[in-house]
């Protein structure tokens, strides 16, 4: 079963964010709590942790703006 990685809301009123950098390679083995990407909102840049363990499959591209809730990757 795969775990979806979606753009989270980093604060009230946030509707989109920029995927500034993937911190883990596509195909990398990740564990819960590993930092996997950086997300920029209007007010902050935050490193986001893996919500589960497995192999990271990246879907979204760095430098692009995505709406909150958008699927950007999976952990298989």
N, CA, C and O atoms as a Tripos MOL2 file, in Angstrom:
@<TRIPOS>MOLECULE
protein
  304   303    76     0     0
PROTEIN
NO_CHARGES

@<TRIPOS>ATOM
      1 N           0.8360   -1.1720    0.0000 N.3       1 UNK1
      2 CA          0.0000    0.0000    0.0000 C.3       1 UNK1
      3 C           0.8900    1.2470    0.0000 C.2       1 UNK1
      4 O           1.8130    1.3580    0.8070 O.2       1 UNK1
      5 N           0.6100    2.1700   -0.8980 N.am      2 UNK2
      6 CA          1.4320    3.3780   -0.9610 C.3       2 UNK2
      7 C           0.8270    4.4990   -0.1130 C.2       2 UNK2
      8 O          -0.3770    4.5350    0.1410 O.2       2 UNK2
      9 N           1.6920    5.3980    0.3100 N.am      3 UNK3
     10 CA          1.3030    6.5640    1.0990 C.3       3 UNK3
     11 C           1.4170    7.7750    0.1880 C.2       3 UNK3
     12 O           2.4780    8.0250   -0.3840 O.2       3 UNK3
     13 N           0.3370    8.5260    0.0490 N.am      4 UNK4
     14 CA          0.3570    9.7190   -0.7840 C.3       4 UNK4
     15 C           1.0570   10.8660   -0.0640 C.2       4 UNK4
     16 O           0.8910   11.0550    1.1410 O.2       4 UNK4
     17 N           1.8390   11.6220   -0.8180 N.am      5 UNK5
     18 CA          2.4860   12.8280   -0.3110 C.3       5 UNK5
     19 C           1.8000   14.0010   -0.9950 C.2       5 UNK5
     20 O           1.8730   14.1530   -2.2150 O.2       5 UNK5
     21 N           1.1400   14.8190   -0.2060 N.am      6 UNK6
     22 CA          0.3820   15.9540   -0.7320 C.3       6 UNK6
     23 C           0.8890   17.2500   -0.1190 C.2       6 UNK6
     24 O           1.4540   17.2490    0.9750 O.2       6 UNK6
     25 N           0.6850   18.3510   -0.8260 N.am      7 UNK7
     26 CA          1.0730   19.6660   -0.3190 C.3       7 UNK7
     27 C           0.2270   19.9730    0.9170 C.2       7 UNK7
     28 O          -1.0000   20.0130    0.8290 O.2       7 UNK7
     29 N           0.8740   20.1900    2.0740 N.am      8 UNK8
     30 CA          0.1210   20.5000    3.2940 C.3       8 UNK8
     31 C          -0.1370   22.0000    3.4140 C.2       8 UNK8
     32 O           0.5150   22.8050    2.7490 O.2       8 UNK8
     33 N          -1.0680   22.3570    4.2440 N.am      9 UNK9
     34 CA         -1.2810   23.7590    4.5920 C.3       9 UNK9
     35 C          -0.3600   24.0830    5.7610 C.2       9 UNK9
     36 O          -0.4120   23.4250    6.8000 O.2       9 UNK9
     37 N           0.4850   25.1030    5.5890 N.am     10 UNK10
     38 CA          1.4090   25.4910    6.6460 C.3      10 UNK10
     39 C           0.8410   26.5820    7.5310 C.2      10 UNK10
     40 O           1.5080   27.0370    8.4600 O.2      10 UNK10
     41 N          -0.3800   27.0070    7.2580 N.am     11 UNK11
     42 CA         -0.9990   28.0520    8.0730 C.3      11 UNK11
     43 C          -2.3620   28.4070    7.5420 C.2      11 UNK11
     44 O          -2.7250   28.0460    6.4220 O.2      11 UNK11
     45 N          -3.1140   29.1170    8.3540 N.am     12 UNK12
     46 CA         -4.4560   29.5360    7.9700 C.3      12 UNK12
     47 C          -4.3830   30.4010    6.7150 C.2      12 UNK12
     48 O          -3.5540   31.3050    6.6200 O.2      12 UNK12
     49 N          -5.2280   30.1230    5.7890 N.am     13 UNK13
     50 CA         -5.2930   30.9210    4.5790 C.3      13 UNK13
     51 C          -4.3260   30.5120    3.4890 C.2      13 UNK13
     52 O          -4.3550   31.0930    2.4040 O.2      13 UNK13
     53 N          -3.4650   29.5270    3.7380 N.am     14 UNK14
     54 CA         -2.5270   29.0890    2.7020 C.3      14 UNK14
     55 C          -3.2880   28.2990    1.6510 C.2      14 UNK14
     56 O          -3.9730   27.3270    1.9720 O.2      14 UNK14
     57 N          -3.1690   28.7170    0.3910 N.am     15 UNK15
     58 CA         -3.8730   28.0100   -0.6820 C.3      15 UNK15
     59 C          -2.9240   27.3140   -1.6520 C.2      15 UNK15
     60 O          -3.3400   26.4400   -2.4130 O.2      15 UNK15
     61 N          -1.6320   27.7060   -1.6240 N.am     16 UNK16
     62 CA         -0.6490   27.0900   -2.5060 C.3      16 UNK16
     63 C           0.7430   27.2270   -1.9040 C.2      16 UNK16
     64 O           0.9690   28.0300   -0.9980 O.2      16 UNK16
     65 N           1.6650   26.4340   -2.4210 N.am     17 UNK17
     66 CA          3.0410   26.4920   -1.9610 C.3      17 UNK17
     67 C           3.9820   26.1120   -3.0810 C.2      17 UNK17
     68 O           3.5820   25.4700   -4.0530 O.2      17 UNK17
     69 N           5.2370   26.5120   -2.9420 N.am     18 UNK18
     70 CA          6.2590   26.1920   -3.9350 C.3      18 UNK18
     71 C           7.1220   25.0510   -3.4230 C.2      18 UNK18
     72 O           7.6870   25.1270   -2.3320 O.2      18 UNK18
     73 N           7.2170   24.0010   -4.2120 N.am     19 UNK19
     74 CA          8.1170   22.8890   -3.8990 C.3      19 UNK19
     75 C           9.5200   23.3670   -4.2500 C.2      19 UNK19
     76 O           9.9280   23.3010   -5.4100 O.2      19 UNK19
     77 N          10.2530   23.8420   -3.2620 N.am     20 UNK20
     78 CA         11.5460   24.4680   -3.5360 C.3      20 UNK20
     79 C          12.6560   23.4610   -3.7980 C.2      20 UNK20
     80 O          13.5530   23.7190   -4.6010 O.2      20 UNK20
     81 N          12.5990   22.3050   -3.1190 N.am     21 UNK21
     82 CA         13.6730   21.3220   -3.2930 C.3      21 UNK21
     83 C          13.2560   19.9560   -2.7650 C.2      21 UNK21
     84 O          12.6720   19.8460   -1.6870 O.2      21 UNK21
     85 N          13.5600   18.9230   -3.5320 N.am     22 UNK22
     86 CA         13.4450   17.5620   -3.0190 C.3      22 UNK22
     87 C          14.7230   17.2800   -2.2350 C.2      22 UNK22
     88 O          15.8230   17.4960   -2.7450 O.2      22 UNK22
     89 N          14.5890   16.8040   -1.0130 N.am     23 UNK23
     90 CA         15.7370   16.5050   -0.1610 C.3      23 UNK23
     91 C          16.1120   15.0300   -0.2010 C.2      23 UNK23
     92 O          17.1460   14.6320    0.3360 O.2      23 UNK23
     93 N          15.2690   14.2190   -0.8400 N.am     24 UNK24
     94 CA         15.5300   12.7860   -1.0100 C.3      24 UNK24
     95 C          15.3500   12.4590   -2.4890 C.2      24 UNK24
     96 O          14.4590   12.9900   -3.1530 O.2      24 UNK24
     97 N          16.2000   11.5870   -2.9860 N.am     25 UNK25
     98 CA         16.1740   11.2200   -4.4000 C.3      25 UNK25
     99 C          14.9790   10.3350   -4.7300 C.2      25 UNK25
    100 O          14.4610    9.6160   -3.8760 O.2      25 UNK25
    101 N          14.5570   10.4050   -5.9820 N.am     26 UNK26
    102 CA         13.5260    9.5020   -6.4580 C.3      26 UNK26
    103 C          14.0690    8.0770   -6.3490 C.2      26 UNK26
    104 O          15.1730    7.7940   -6.8150 O.2      26 UNK26
    105 N          13.3040    7.1930   -5.7420 N.am     27 UNK27
    106 CA         13.7510    5.8180   -5.5540 C.3      27 UNK27
    107 C          14.4980    5.5710   -4.2590 C.2      27 UNK27
    108 O          14.8900    4.4400   -3.9700 O.2      27 UNK27
    109 N          14.6990    6.6340   -3.4700 N.am     28 UNK28
    110 CA         15.4190    6.4990   -2.1970 C.3      28 UNK28
    111 C          14.5580    5.8040   -1.1510 C.2      28 UNK28
    112 O          13.3390    5.9710   -1.1210 O.2      28 UNK28
    113 N          15.1970    5.0350   -0.3080 N.am     29 UNK29
    114 CA         14.5250    4.4290    0.8420 C.3      29 UNK29
    115 C          14.4190    5.4970    1.9240 C.2      29 UNK29
    116 O          15.4310    6.0740    2.3210 O.2      29 UNK29
    117 N          13.2050    5.7670    2.4080 N.am     30 UNK30
    118 CA         13.0040    6.7700    3.4540 C.3      30 UNK30
    119 C          12.3100    6.1330    4.6570 C.2      30 UNK30
    120 O          11.6070    5.1300    4.5360 O.2      30 UNK30
    121 N          12.5270    6.7390    5.8050 N.am     31 UNK31
    122 CA         11.8950    6.3010    7.0510 C.3      31 UNK31
    123 C          11.0100    7.4250    7.5790 C.2      31 UNK31
    124 O          11.1650    8.5830    7.1910 O.2      31 UNK31
    125 N          10.0970    7.0800    8.4520 N.am     32 UNK32
    126 CA          9.2300    8.0830    9.0770 C.3      32 UNK32
    127 C          10.1120    9.1520    9.7240 C.2      32 UNK32
    128 O          11.0400    8.8370   10.4680 O.2      32 UNK32
    129 N           9.8140   10.4020    9.4340 N.am     33 UNK33
    130 CA         10.5600   11.5060   10.0240 C.3      33 UNK33
    131 C          11.7280   12.0140    9.1960 C.2      33 UNK33
    132 O          12.2570   13.0890    9.4800 O.2      33 UNK33
    133 N          12.1500   11.2580    8.1630 N.am     34 UNK34
    134 CA         13.2090   11.7500    7.2800 C.3      34 UNK34
    135 C          12.7090   12.9910    6.5440 C.2      34 UNK34
    136 O          11.5440   13.0530    6.1520 O.2      34 UNK34
    137 N          13.5730   13.9660    6.3580 N.am     35 UNK35
    138 CA         13.2110   15.1620    5.5980 C.3      35 UNK35
    139 C          13.2320   14.8080    4.1230 C.2      35 UNK35
    140 O          14.2380   14.3200    3.6070 O.2      35 UNK35
    141 N          12.0950   15.0610    3.4310 N.am     36 UNK36
    142 CA         12.0240   14.6500    2.0240 C.3      36 UNK36
    143 C          11.8790   15.8030    1.0390 C.2      36 UNK36
    144 O          12.2490   15.6550   -0.1250 O.2      36 UNK36
    145 N          11.3480   16.9550    1.4710 N.am     37 UNK37
    146 CA         11.2860   18.1110    0.5820 C.3      37 UNK37
    147 C          11.1230   19.4050    1.3690 C.2      37 UNK37
    148 O          10.7660   19.3950    2.5470 O.2      37 UNK37
    149 N          11.3970   20.5330    0.6850 N.am     38 UNK38
    150 CA         11.2110   21.8640    1.2590 C.3      38 UNK38
    151 C          10.0330   22.5230    0.5650 C.2      38 UNK38
    152 O           9.8900   22.4480   -0.6550 O.2      38 UNK38
    153 N           9.1960   23.1660    1.3560 N.am     39 UNK39
    154 CA          7.9920   23.8250    0.8570 C.3      39 UNK39
    155 C           7.9970   25.2800    1.2980 C.2      39 UNK39
    156 O           8.1880   25.5810    2.4760 O.2      39 UNK39
    157 N           7.7860   26.1810    0.3430 N.am     40 UNK40
    158 CA          7.7520   27.6050    0.6340 C.3      40 UNK40
    159 C           6.3230   28.1250    0.5230 C.2      40 UNK40
    160 O           5.6200   27.8660   -0.4540 O.2      40 UNK40
    161 N           5.9140   28.8670    1.5550 N.am     41 UNK41
    162 CA          4.6230   29.5530    1.5270 C.3      41 UNK41
    163 C           4.9090   31.0460    1.5100 C.2      41 UNK41
    164 O           6.0650   31.4520    1.3880 O.2      41 UNK41
    165 N           3.8850   31.8570    1.6300 N.am     42 UNK42
    166 CA          4.0700   33.3110    1.6530 C.3      42 UNK42
    167 C           4.9810   33.7490    2.7930 C.2      42 UNK42
    168 O           5.7210   34.7230    2.6590 O.2      42 UNK42
    169 N           4.9290   33.0280    3.9210 N.am     43 UNK43
    170 CA          5.5960   33.4830    5.1320 C.3      43 UNK43
    171 C           6.8250   32.6890    5.5440 C.2      43 UNK43
    172 O           7.6340   33.1820    6.3300 O.2      43 UNK43
    173 N           6.9870   31.4710    5.0340 N.am     44 UNK44
    174 CA          8.0390   30.6120    5.5640 C.3      44 UNK44
    175 C           8.4860   29.5680    4.5540 C.2      44 UNK44
    176 O           7.7980   29.3050    3.5680 O.2      44 UNK44
    177 N           9.6540   28.9730    4.8140 N.am     45 UNK45
    178 CA         10.1060   27.7760    4.1130 C.3      45 UNK45
    179 C          10.2440   26.7000    5.1790 C.2      45 UNK45
    180 O          10.8870   26.9090    6.2080 O.2      45 UNK45
    181 N           9.6410   25.5590    4.9260 N.am     46 UNK46
    182 CA          9.6520   24.4870    5.9200 C.3      46 UNK46
    183 C          10.0760   23.1870    5.2520 C.2      46 UNK46
    184 O           9.6650   22.8890    4.1310 O.2      46 UNK46
    185 N          10.9050   22.4160    5.9530 N.am     47 UNK47
    186 CA         11.2790   21.0830    5.4830 C.3      47 UNK47
    187 C          10.2220   20.0970    5.9790 C.2      47 UNK47
    188 O           9.8570   20.1020    7.1540 O.2      47 UNK47
    189 N           9.7450   19.2660    5.0810 N.am     48 UNK48
    190 CA          8.6390   18.3530    5.3750 C.3      48 UNK48
    191 C           9.1720   16.9310    5.5530 C.2      48 UNK48
    192 O          10.0190   16.4680    4.7880 O.2      48 UNK48
    193 N           8.6620   16.2560    6.5700 N.am     49 UNK49
    194 CA          9.0950   14.9000    6.9030 C.3      49 UNK49
    195 C           8.2660   13.8460    6.1760 C.2      49 UNK49
    196 O           7.1150   14.0810    5.8070 O.2      49 UNK49
    197 N           8.8740   12.6910    5.9840 N.am     50 UNK50
    198 CA          8.1780   11.5470    5.3950 C.3      50 UNK50
    199 C           7.1000   11.0570    6.3620 C.2      50 UNK50
    200 O           7.3710   10.8640    7.5480 O.2      50 UNK50
    201 N           5.8830   10.8560    5.8630 N.am     51 UNK51
    202 CA          4.8000   10.3780    6.7180 C.3      51 UNK51
    203 C           4.7970    8.8580    6.9070 C.2      51 UNK51
    204 O           3.9740    8.3220    7.6480 O.2      51 UNK51
    205 N           5.7140    8.1780    6.2390 N.am     52 UNK52
    206 CA          5.7830    6.7270    6.3460 C.3      52 UNK52
    207 C           7.1300    6.2460    5.8280 C.2      52 UNK52
    208 O           7.9710    7.0440    5.4140 O.2      52 UNK52
    209 N           7.3220    4.9440    5.8540 N.am     53 UNK53
    210 CA          8.5780    4.3410    5.4140 C.3      53 UNK53
    211 C           8.3720    3.5840    4.1130 C.2      53 UNK53
    212 O           7.3130    3.0050    3.8740 O.2      53 UNK53
    213 N           9.4120    3.5990    3.2690 N.am     54 UNK54
    214 CA          9.3640    2.8780    2.0030 C.3      54 UNK54
    215 C          10.2200    3.5700    0.9710 C.2      54 UNK54
    216 O          11.1700    4.2780    1.3060 O.2      54 UNK54
    217 N           9.8780    3.3610   -0.2880 N.am     55 UNK55
    218 CA         10.6290    3.9250   -1.4090 C.3      55 UNK55
    219 C           9.8970    5.1700   -1.9100 C.2      55 UNK55
    220 O           8.7060    5.1190   -2.2160 O.2      55 UNK55
    221 N          10.6240    6.2870   -1.9880 N.am     56 UNK56
    222 CA         10.0450    7.5500   -2.4400 C.3      56 UNK56
    223 C           9.9240    7.5710   -3.9580 C.2      56 UNK56
    224 O          10.8750    7.2750   -4.6810 O.2      56 UNK56
    225 N           8.7410    7.9250   -4.4140 N.am     57 UNK57
    226 CA          8.4790    8.1250   -5.8430 C.3      57 UNK57
    227 C           8.0150    9.5580   -6.0270 C.2      57 UNK57
    228 O           6.9010    9.9110   -5.6410 O.2      57 UNK57
    229 N           8.8630   10.3770   -6.6140 N.am     58 UNK58
    230 CA          8.5520   11.7930   -6.8100 C.3      58 UNK58
    231 C           7.6880   11.9680   -8.0570 C.2      58 UNK58
    232 O           7.9320   11.3350   -9.0840 O.2      58 UNK58
    233 N           6.6810   12.8270   -7.9590 N.am     59 UNK59
    234 CA          5.8050   13.1360   -9.0870 C.3      59 UNK59
    235 C           6.0010   14.5860   -9.5150 C.2      59 UNK59
    236 O           6.1090   14.8710  -10.7080 O.2      59 UNK59
    237 N           6.0470   15.5000   -8.5530 N.am     60 UNK60
    238 CA          6.1040   16.9300   -8.8280 C.3      60 UNK60
    239 C           7.5350   17.4050   -9.0700 C.2      60 UNK60
    240 O           8.5020   16.7580   -8.6670 O.2      60 UNK60
    241 N           7.6380   18.5370   -9.7300 N.am     61 UNK61
    242 CA          8.9240   19.1360  -10.0730 C.3      61 UNK61
    243 C           9.2980   20.2610   -9.1190 C.2      61 UNK61
    244 O           8.4320   21.0100   -8.6680 O.2      61 UNK61
    245 N          10.5720   20.3790   -8.8140 N.am     62 UNK62
    246 CA         11.0880   21.4800   -7.9940 C.3      62 UNK62
    247 C          10.8360   22.8120   -8.6940 C.2      62 UNK62
    248 O          10.8570   22.8990   -9.9210 O.2      62 UNK62
    249 N          10.5960   23.8490   -7.8860 N.am     63 UNK63
    250 CA         10.4150   25.1890   -8.4150 C.3      63 UNK63
    251 C           9.0100   25.5040   -8.8840 C.2      63 UNK63
    252 O           8.7350   26.6380   -9.2760 O.2      63 UNK63
    253 N           8.1250   24.5400   -8.8550 N.am     64 UNK64
    254 CA          6.7400   24.7330   -9.2970 C.3      64 UNK64
    255 C           5.8320   25.0530   -8.1100 C.2      64 UNK64
    256 O           6.0970   24.6500   -6.9780 O.2      64 UNK64
    257 N           4.7590   25.7840   -8.3960 N.am     65 UNK65
    258 CA          3.7480   26.1320   -7.3950 C.3      65 UNK65
    259 C           2.6070   25.1300   -7.5020 C.2      65 UNK65
    260 O           2.1160   24.8400   -8.5930 O.2      65 UNK65
    261 N           2.1900   24.6010   -6.3420 N.am     66 UNK66
    262 CA          1.1120   23.6100   -6.2970 C.3      66 UNK66
    263 C           0.0680   24.0320   -5.2710 C.2      66 UNK66
    264 O           0.4080   24.6100   -4.2390 O.2      66 UNK66
    265 N          -1.2150   23.7420   -5.5530 N.am     67 UNK67
    266 CA         -2.2510   24.0470   -4.5630 C.3      67 UNK67
    267 C          -2.1640   23.0920   -3.3780 C.2      67 UNK67
    268 O          -1.6920   21.9620   -3.5080 O.2      67 UNK67
    269 N          -2.6240   23.5580   -2.2260 N.am     68 UNK68
    270 CA         -2.7100   22.6970   -1.0430 C.3      68 UNK68
    271 C          -3.5500   21.4720   -1.4110 C.2      68 UNK68
    272 O          -4.6140   21.5880   -2.0180 O.2      68 UNK68
    273 N          -3.0530   20.3130   -1.0320 N.am     69 UNK69
    274 CA         -3.7530   19.0630   -1.3170 C.3      69 UNK69
    275 C          -3.2870   18.3590   -2.5810 C.2      69 UNK69
    276 O          -3.6540   17.2080   -2.8190 O.2      69 UNK69
    277 N          -2.4840   19.0330   -3.3920 N.am     70 UNK70
    278 CA         -1.9970   18.4360   -4.6420 C.3      70 UNK70
    279 C          -1.0710   17.2650   -4.3490 C.2      70 UNK70
    280 O          -0.2120   17.3530   -3.4720 O.2      70 UNK70
    281 N          -1.2430   16.1710   -5.0790 N.am     71 UNK71
    282 CA         -0.3840   14.9990   -4.9580 C.3      71 UNK71
    283 C           0.9690   15.2990   -5.6030 C.2      71 UNK71
    284 O           1.0340   15.6350   -6.7860 O.2      71 UNK71
    285 N           2.0540   15.1770   -4.8220 N.am     72 UNK72
    286 CA          3.3850   15.4690   -5.3570 C.3      72 UNK72
    287 C           4.3160   14.2470   -5.3350 C.2      72 UNK72
    288 O           5.3960   14.2760   -5.9260 O.2      72 UNK72
    289 N           3.9000   13.1920   -4.6640 N.am     73 UNK73
    290 CA          4.7260   11.9900   -4.6110 C.3      73 UNK73
    291 C           4.0280   10.8810   -3.8450 C.2      73 UNK73
    292 O           2.9120   11.0350   -3.3500 O.2      73 UNK73
    293 N           4.7250    9.7650   -3.7660 N.am     74 UNK74
    294 CA          4.2260    8.5940   -3.0320 C.3      74 UNK74
    295 C           5.3820    7.9060   -2.3340 C.2      74 UNK74
    296 O           6.5350    8.0090   -2.7530 O.2      74 UNK74
    297 N           5.0550    7.2100   -1.2730 N.am     75 UNK75
    298 CA          6.0100    6.3070   -0.6280 C.3      75 UNK75
    299 C           5.4170    4.9220   -0.7790 C.2      75 UNK75
    300 O           4.3170    4.6460   -0.2990 O.2      75 UNK75
    301 N           6.1570    4.0540   -1.4500 N.am     76 UNK76
    302 CA          5.6610    2.6920   -1.7300 C.3      76 UNK76
    303 C           6.3190    1.6710   -0.8370 C.2      76 UNK76
    304 O           6.0210    0.4800   -0.9360 O.2      76 UNK76
@<TRIPOS>BOND
     1     1     2 1
     2     2     3 1
     3     3     4 2
     4     3     5 am
     5     5     6 1
     6     6     7 1
     7     7     8 2
     8     7     9 am
     9     9    10 1
    10    10    11 1
    11    11    12 2
    12    11    13 am
    13    13    14 1
    14    14    15 1
    15    15    16 2
    16    15    17 am
    17    17    18 1
    18    18    19 1
    19    19    20 2
    20    19    21 am
    21    21    22 1
    22    22    23 1
    23    23    24 2
    24    23    25 am
    25    25    26 1
    26    26    27 1
    27    27    28 2
    28    27    29 am
    29    29    30 1
    30    30    31 1
    31    31    32 2
    32    31    33 am
    33    33    34 1
    34    34    35 1
    35    35    36 2
    36    35    37 am
    37    37    38 1
    38    38    39 1
    39    39    40 2
    40    39    41 am
    41    41    42 1
    42    42    43 1
    43    43    44 2
    44    43    45 am
    45    45    46 1
    46    46    47 1
    47    47    48 2
    48    47    49 am
    49    49    50 1
    50    50    51 1
    51    51    52 2
    52    51    53 am
    53    53    54 1
    54    54    55 1
    55    55    56 2
    56    55    57 am
    57    57    58 1
    58    58    59 1
    59    59    60 2
    60    59    61 am
    61    61    62 1
    62    62    63 1
    63    63    64 2
    64    63    65 am
    65    65    66 1
    66    66    67 1
    67    67    68 2
    68    67    69 am
    69    69    70 1
    70    70    71 1
    71    71    72 2
    72    71    73 am
    73    73    74 1
    74    74    75 1
    75    75    76 2
    76    75    77 am
    77    77    78 1
    78    78    79 1
    79    79    80 2
    80    79    81 am
    81    81    82 1
    82    82    83 1
    83    83    84 2
    84    83    85 am
    85    85    86 1
    86    86    87 1
    87    87    88 2
    88    87    89 am
    89    89    90 1
    90    90    91 1
    91    91    92 2
    92    91    93 am
    93    93    94 1
    94    94    95 1
    95    95    96 2
    96    95    97 am
    97    97    98 1
    98    98    99 1
    99    99   100 2
   100    99   101 am
   101   101   102 1
   102   102   103 1
   103   103   104 2
   104   103   105 am
   105   105   106 1
   106   106   107 1
   107   107   108 2
   108   107   109 am
   109   109   110 1
   110   110   111 1
   111   111   112 2
   112   111   113 am
   113   113   114 1
   114   114   115 1
   115   115   116 2
   116   115   117 am
   117   117   118 1
   118   118   119 1
   119   119   120 2
   120   119   121 am
   121   121   122 1
   122   122   123 1
   123   123   124 2
   124   123   125 am
   125   125   126 1
   126   126   127 1
   127   127   128 2
   128   127   129 am
   129   129   130 1
   130   130   131 1
   131   131   132 2
   132   131   133 am
   133   133   134 1
   134   134   135 1
   135   135   136 2
   136   135   137 am
   137   137   138 1
   138   138   139 1
   139   139   140 2
   140   139   141 am
   141   141   142 1
   142   142   143 1
   143   143   144 2
   144   143   145 am
   145   145   146 1
   146   146   147 1
   147   147   148 2
   148   147   149 am
   149   149   150 1
   150   150   151 1
   151   151   152 2
   152   151   153 am
   153   153   154 1
   154   154   155 1
   155   155   156 2
   156   155   157 am
   157   157   158 1
   158   158   159 1
   159   159   160 2
   160   159   161 am
   161   161   162 1
   162   162   163 1
   163   163   164 2
   164   163   165 am
   165   165   166 1
   166   166   167 1
   167   167   168 2
   168   167   169 am
   169   169   170 1
   170   170   171 1
   171   171   172 2
   172   171   173 am
   173   173   174 1
   174   174   175 1
   175   175   176 2
   176   175   177 am
   177   177   178 1
   178   178   179 1
   179   179   180 2
   180   179   181 am
   181   181   182 1
   182   182   183 1
   183   183   184 2
   184   183   185 am
   185   185   186 1
   186   186   187 1
   187   187   188 2
   188   187   189 am
   189   189   190 1
   190   190   191 1
   191   191   192 2
   192   191   193 am
   193   193   194 1
   194   194   195 1
   195   195   196 2
   196   195   197 am
   197   197   198 1
   198   198   199 1
   199   199   200 2
   200   199   201 am
   201   201   202 1
   202   202   203 1
   203   203   204 2
   204   203   205 am
   205   205   206 1
   206   206   207 1
   207   207   208 2
   208   207   209 am
   209   209   210 1
   210   210   211 1
   211   211   212 2
   212   211   213 am
   213   213   214 1
   214   214   215 1
   215   215   216 2
   216   215   217 am
   217   217   218 1
   218   218   219 1
   219   219   220 2
   220   219   221 am
   221   221   222 1
   222   222   223 1
   223   223   224 2
   224   223   225 am
   225   225   226 1
   226   226   227 1
   227   227   228 2
   228   227   229 am
   229   229   230 1
   230   230   231 1
   231   231   232 2
   232   231   233 am
   233   233   234 1
   234   234   235 1
   235   235   236 2
   236   235   237 am
   237   237   238 1
   238   238   239 1
   239   239   240 2
   240   239   241 am
   241   241   242 1
   242   242   243 1
   243   243   244 2
   244   243   245 am
   245   245   246 1
   246   246   247 1
   247   247   248 2
   248   247   249 am
   249   249   250 1
   250   250   251 1
   251   251   252 2
   252   251   253 am
   253   253   254 1
   254   254   255 1
   255   255   256 2
   256   255   257 am
   257   257   258 1
   258   258   259 1
   259   259   260 2
   260   259   261 am
   261   261   262 1
   262   262   263 1
   263   263   264 2
   264   263   265 am
   265   265   266 1
   266   266   267 1
   267   267   268 2
   268   267   269 am
   269   269   270 1
   270   270   271 1
   271   271   272 2
   272   271   273 am
   273   273   274 1
   274   274   275 1
   275   275   276 2
   276   275   277 am
   277   277   278 1
   278   278   279 1
   279   279   280 2
   280   279   281 am
   281   281   282 1
   282   282   283 1
   283   283   284 2
   284   283   285 am
   285   285   286 1
   286   286   287 1
   287   287   288 2
   288   287   289 am
   289   289   290 1
   290   290   291 1
   291   291   292 2
   292   291   293 am
   293   293   294 1
   294   294   295 1
   295   295   296 2
   296   295   297 am
   297   297   298 1
   298   298   299 1
   299   299   300 2
   300   299   301 am
   301   301   302 1
   302   302   303 1
   303   303   304 2
@<TRIPOS>SUBSTRUCTURE
     1 UNK1         2 RESIDUE 1 A UNK
     2 UNK2         6 RESIDUE 1 A UNK
     3 UNK3        10 RESIDUE 1 A UNK
     4 UNK4        14 RESIDUE 1 A UNK
     5 UNK5        18 RESIDUE 1 A UNK
     6 UNK6        22 RESIDUE 1 A UNK
     7 UNK7        26 RESIDUE 1 A UNK
     8 UNK8        30 RESIDUE 1 A UNK
     9 UNK9        34 RESIDUE 1 A UNK
    10 UNK10       38 RESIDUE 1 A UNK
    11 UNK11       42 RESIDUE 1 A UNK
    12 UNK12       46 RESIDUE 1 A UNK
    13 UNK13       50 RESIDUE 1 A UNK
    14 UNK14       54 RESIDUE 1 A UNK
    15 UNK15       58 RESIDUE 1 A UNK
    16 UNK16       62 RESIDUE 1 A UNK
    17 UNK17       66 RESIDUE 1 A UNK
    18 UNK18       70 RESIDUE 1 A UNK
    19 UNK19       74 RESIDUE 1 A UNK
    20 UNK20       78 RESIDUE 1 A UNK
    21 UNK21       82 RESIDUE 1 A UNK
    22 UNK22       86 RESIDUE 1 A UNK
    23 UNK23       90 RESIDUE 1 A UNK
    24 UNK24       94 RESIDUE 1 A UNK
    25 UNK25       98 RESIDUE 1 A UNK
    26 UNK26      102 RESIDUE 1 A UNK
    27 UNK27      106 RESIDUE 1 A UNK
    28 UNK28      110 RESIDUE 1 A UNK
    29 UNK29      114 RESIDUE 1 A UNK
    30 UNK30      118 RESIDUE 1 A UNK
    31 UNK31      122 RESIDUE 1 A UNK
    32 UNK32      126 RESIDUE 1 A UNK
    33 UNK33      130 RESIDUE 1 A UNK
    34 UNK34      134 RESIDUE 1 A UNK
    35 UNK35      138 RESIDUE 1 A UNK
    36 UNK36      142 RESIDUE 1 A UNK
    37 UNK37      146 RESIDUE 1 A UNK
    38 UNK38      150 RESIDUE 1 A UNK
    39 UNK39      154 RESIDUE 1 A UNK
    40 UNK40      158 RESIDUE 1 A UNK
    41 UNK41      162 RESIDUE 1 A UNK
    42 UNK42      166 RESIDUE 1 A UNK
    43 UNK43      170 RESIDUE 1 A UNK
    44 UNK44      174 RESIDUE 1 A UNK
    45 UNK45      178 RESIDUE 1 A UNK
    46 UNK46      182 RESIDUE 1 A UNK
    47 UNK47      186 RESIDUE 1 A UNK
    48 UNK48      190 RESIDUE 1 A UNK
    49 UNK49      194 RESIDUE 1 A UNK
    50 UNK50      198 RESIDUE 1 A UNK
    51 UNK51      202 RESIDUE 1 A UNK
    52 UNK52      206 RESIDUE 1 A UNK
    53 UNK53      210 RESIDUE 1 A UNK
    54 UNK54      214 RESIDUE 1 A UNK
    55 UNK55      218 RESIDUE 1 A UNK
    56 UNK56      222 RESIDUE 1 A UNK
    57 UNK57      226 RESIDUE 1 A UNK
    58 UNK58      230 RESIDUE 1 A UNK
    59 UNK59      234 RESIDUE 1 A UNK
    60 UNK60      238 RESIDUE 1 A UNK
    61 UNK61      242 RESIDUE 1 A UNK
    62 UNK62      246 RESIDUE 1 A UNK
    63 UNK63      250 RESIDUE 1 A UNK
    64 UNK64      254 RESIDUE 1 A UNK
    65 UNK65      258 RESIDUE 1 A UNK
    66 UNK66      262 RESIDUE 1 A UNK
    67 UNK67      266 RESIDUE 1 A UNK
    68 UNK68      270 RESIDUE 1 A UNK
    69 UNK69      274 RESIDUE 1 A UNK
    70 UNK70      278 RESIDUE 1 A UNK
    71 UNK71      282 RESIDUE 1 A UNK
    72 UNK72      286 RESIDUE 1 A UNK
    73 UNK73      290 RESIDUE 1 A UNK
    74 UNK74      294 RESIDUE 1 A UNK
    75 UNK75      298 RESIDUE 1 A UNK
    76 UNK76      302 RESIDUE 1 A UNK
